[in-house]
Amino acid sequence: MAREDFEGIRQHAKEQHDKRVADTPRRIAYAIEQFEKHNIEYTLKNEQTGHFHVRRKRDDKLFQFYASTGKIMGCNTFRGIHQFIKILLAGAEE
């Protein structure tokens, strides 16, 4: 591969990253809407990454969620706010 090809790939990756970062405020707002809809208490820890701390009512277990990526910390099988809500309400984990 020529150097120009790598530069094109790098530029494309940067553009995609910038789009994801620009979408973070909308993802945070949606996550908050879902938490409130399901009466789940939450704390937004970092507005840049959409990092939330949420405690499950059943056992007060702390969960961390990143709205910008949908990552549920410590959970490798599920991703996204809807799966996270299911974990919090049903108590199901991987």
C-alpha positions as CSV (number, residue, x, y, z in Angstrom):
1,M,0.0,0.0,0.0
2,A,1.2,3.5,-0.8
3,R,1.6,6.2,1.8
4,E,-1.3,8.1,0.2
5,D,-3.6,5.1,0.8
6,F,-2.7,5.1,4.5
7,E,-3.3,8.9,4.7
8,G,-6.8,8.4,3.1
9,I,-7.6,5.6,5.6
10,R,-6.4,7.8,8.5
11,Q,-8.5,10.8,7.2
12,H,-11.6,8.6,6.9
13,A,-11.1,7.2,10.4
14,K,-10.8,10.7,11.8
15,E,-14.0,11.9,10.0
16,Q,-15.9,8.9,11.4
17,H,-14.6,9.6,14.9
18,D,-15.6,13.3,14.6
19,K,-19.1,12.2,13.5
20,R,-19.5,9.9,16.6
21,V,-18.2,12.6,18.9
22,A,-20.6,15.2,17.5
23,D,-23.5,12.7,18.1
24,T,-22.6,12.3,21.8
25,P,-24.9,15.0,23.2
26,R,-27.9,13.4,21.4
27,R,-27.0,10.0,22.8
28,I,-26.7,11.4,26.3
29,A,-30.1,13.0,26.0
30,Y,-31.6,9.8,24.8
31,A,-30.0,7.8,27.6
32,I,-31.4,10.3,30.2
33,E,-34.8,10.0,28.6
34,Q,-34.7,6.2,28.9
35,F,-33.5,6.3,32.5
36,E,-36.3,8.7,33.5
37,K,-38.9,6.8,31.6
38,H,-38.0,3.7,33.6
39,N,-37.6,5.6,37.0
40,I,-33.9,4.7,37.1
41,E,-31.6,7.0,39.1
42,Y,-28.4,7.9,37.4
43,T,-25.4,10.3,37.6
44,L,-23.8,11.7,34.5
45,K,-20.1,11.6,35.4
46,N,-18.5,12.9,32.2
47,E,-20.4,14.9,29.5
48,Q,-17.6,14.4,27.0
49,T,-17.9,10.6,26.9
50,G,-21.5,10.2,28.2
51,H,-20.2,8.3,31.2
52,F,-23.0,7.4,33.6
53,H,-23.0,5.7,37.0
54,V,-26.2,3.8,37.7
55,R,-27.1,1.6,40.7
56,R,-29.4,-1.3,40.3
57,K,-32.3,-1.0,42.8
58,R,-32.5,-4.7,43.6
59,D,-29.0,-5.0,45.0
60,D,-27.5,-1.5,44.8
61,K,-24.8,-2.8,42.4
62,L,-22.9,0.0,40.6
63,F,-22.9,-0.2,36.8
64,Q,-21.1,2.1,34.4
65,F,-22.5,3.0,31.0
66,Y,-21.0,5.1,28.1
67,A,-23.8,6.7,26.0
68,S,-21.3,7.7,23.3
69,T,-20.5,4.0,22.5
70,G,-23.2,2.1,24.2
71,K,-20.6,0.2,26.2
72,I,-21.7,-1.4,29.5
73,M,-18.6,-1.8,31.6
74,G,-18.0,-5.4,32.7
75,C,-20.4,-6.8,30.2
76,N,-19.0,-8.2,27.0
77,T,-22.1,-9.7,25.5
78,F,-24.5,-6.8,25.5
79,R,-24.3,-3.2,24.3
80,G,-26.7,-0.3,24.1
81,I,-29.1,1.6,26.3
82,H,-32.0,-0.9,25.8
83,Q,-29.9,-3.9,26.9
84,F,-28.6,-1.8,29.8
85,I,-32.2,-1.0,30.9
86,K,-33.0,-4.7,30.7
87,I,-30.0,-5.6,32.9
88,L,-31.0,-2.9,35.5
89,L,-34.7,-3.9,35.6
90,A,-34.5,-7.7,35.3
91,G,-31.2,-8.2,37.1
92,A,-29.9,-10.3,34.2
93,E,-26.2,-10.3,33.6
94,E,-23.9,-12.2,31.3
